Amino acid sequence: MRNISAWHVIIVVLVVVLLFGAKRLPDLAKSVGQSMKIFKHEVKDLRDDDAPATTTTATPPVAPPGVTAVGAPPAVPPTVEPQYVTPVRPTTEPTEGNAPPKA
């Protein structure tokens, strides 16, 4: 079942010619070739992009001789939570002097 003989290849070629026609086969082969070329080029570019990223490593900055690093991290100012103020209503009843005008 796994043996592909010459007869199998001939039958496949005949089916392809019948489906696509003899005139369209060169164009089809050309477009497949161009697609493969573009695909190979993109794969190569992806590999080239990944290669420098994996070879470079981040090195910590080197302190000048005679200078020691301080072990304590810099102080961060404490965060202040916002205070919400509720509006206060006046306790006095409006009088004629400060009452809104009547319509």
Secondary structure, DSSP 8 states (H G I E B T S, - for coil): -----HHHHHHHHHHHHHHH-TTTHHHHHHHHHHHHHHHHHHHHHHHHHHHHHHH---------TT----SS------------------SS---TTTS----
